[in-house]
Amino acid sequence: MVRPLKCRLIGFSPTATYFKPRGISMYLLEEVSLEIDEWEALRLADFEELYQTEAAKRMGISRQTFANIIARARHKVADALIHGKALKISHAPADESSVAAPNTQPEESAK
C-alpha cells in the first residue's frame, strides 16, 4: 500500500508558470512539467540558498524527502534547458492551509 502524500508548505505562487525557448512555436515543443513542490524546493535551495535541513523544515517535510524533490526538480530543469523543451509549472490542487502567507519573509539562517 502506498503512503499518502504529506501536505507540503509552499511559500508563494509563481507569477509566471510557463517558460519556452524563444523563436520556436509551441506546437513544436515538448513540455516538461515541474510540480509546485519541486518549484518551491528550487526556490528555497537555489534562490534562497538554504541548507536542505532548513528548507525541509520550511516545507514541512523530512530532509530526505526534500533531497528527493530537489533532485527531481533539477533534473527536469536541466532536461528542459539542454534539450530545448518548454517548462510548465503545474499547480496541483492545494489545500489552502498548505500555502503560506505571500508576505512571509524568510528567516535568517546560518549557511
C-alpha positions as CSV (number, residue, x, y, z in Angstrom):
1,M,0.0,0.0,0.0
2,V,1.3,3.5,-0.9
3,R,1.7,6.0,1.8
4,P,-0.4,9.1,1.4
5,L,1.4,12.3,0.3
6,K,2.2,14.6,3.2
7,C,1.0,18.2,2.7
8,R,3.9,20.4,1.6
9,L,4.1,24.1,2.7
10,I,4.6,26.4,-0.3
11,G,5.9,29.9,0.3
12,F,4.1,31.6,-2.6
13,S,2.8,31.0,-6.1
14,P,5.0,31.8,-9.1
15,T,3.9,34.8,-11.2
16,A,4.9,33.1,-14.4
17,T,4.1,29.4,-14.9
18,Y,5.4,28.7,-18.4
19,F,8.8,29.1,-20.0
20,K,9.8,28.2,-23.5
21,P,12.8,28.7,-25.9
22,R,12.4,31.8,-28.0
23,G,11.7,31.5,-31.6
24,I,10.1,28.0,-31.5
25,S,6.4,27.6,-31.9
26,M,4.5,26.0,-29.0
27,Y,3.2,23.1,-31.1
28,L,6.7,22.0,-32.0
29,L,7.9,21.9,-28.4
30,E,8.0,19.0,-25.9
31,E,6.9,20.0,-22.5
32,V,8.5,19.3,-19.1
33,S,6.1,19.7,-16.1
34,L,7.6,21.0,-12.8
35,E,5.3,20.3,-9.9
36,I,4.7,23.2,-7.4
37,D,6.6,21.4,-4.6
38,E,9.6,21.0,-7.0
39,W,9.4,24.7,-7.8
40,E,9.3,25.6,-4.1
41,A,12.3,23.3,-3.4
42,L,14.3,25.1,-6.2
43,R,13.3,28.4,-4.7
44,L,14.4,27.5,-1.2
45,A,17.6,25.6,-2.1
46,D,18.9,27.6,-5.1
47,F,17.5,31.1,-4.8
48,E,17.4,31.5,-1.0
49,E,20.4,29.3,-0.7
50,L,19.1,27.4,2.4
51,Y,20.6,24.1,3.6
52,Q,18.4,21.1,2.9
53,T,17.5,20.7,6.6
54,E,16.2,24.3,6.9
55,A,14.4,24.1,3.5
56,A,12.7,20.8,4.5
57,K,11.5,22.4,7.8
58,R,10.0,25.3,5.8
59,M,8.1,22.9,3.6
60,G,7.1,20.7,6.5
61,I,8.8,17.5,5.1
62,S,11.8,15.4,6.0
63,R,15.2,16.2,4.8
64,Q,15.3,13.0,2.7
65,T,12.0,13.9,1.0
66,F,13.4,17.3,0.3
67,A,16.5,15.8,-1.2
68,N,14.4,13.6,-3.5
69,I,12.2,16.5,-4.6
70,I,15.1,18.9,-5.3
71,A,16.9,16.1,-7.3
72,R,13.8,15.6,-9.5
73,A,13.4,19.3,-10.0
74,R,17.0,19.9,-11.0
75,H,16.8,17.0,-13.5
76,K,13.6,18.4,-15.1
77,V,15.0,21.9,-15.4
78,A,18.3,20.6,-16.9
79,D,16.3,18.5,-19.3
80,A,14.3,21.5,-20.5
81,L,17.4,23.7,-20.9
82,I,19.6,21.1,-22.5
83,H,17.0,19.7,-24.9
84,G,15.2,23.0,-25.7
85,K,11.9,21.9,-24.1
86,A,9.1,24.1,-22.6
87,L,8.9,24.2,-18.8
88,K,5.5,24.3,-17.2
89,I,5.0,24.9,-13.5
90,S,1.9,22.8,-12.6
91,H,-0.3,23.9,-9.8
92,A,-1.7,20.8,-8.2
93,P,-4.9,21.3,-6.3
94,A,-3.6,22.6,-3.0
95,D,-5.2,22.7,0.4
96,E,-5.4,26.3,1.4
97,S,-3.6,25.5,4.6
98,S,-0.6,24.4,2.6
99,V,0.2,27.8,1.2
100,A,2.0,30.2,3.5
101,A,1.1,33.9,3.5
102,P,2.6,35.7,0.4
103,N,4.4,38.3,2.5
104,T,6.2,35.7,4.7
105,Q,9.8,36.8,4.9
106,P,12.5,34.1,5.0
107,E,14.2,33.8,8.4
108,E,18.0,34.5,8.5
109,S,19.9,31.2,8.8
110,A,23.5,30.4,9.2
111,K,24.9,29.0,6.0
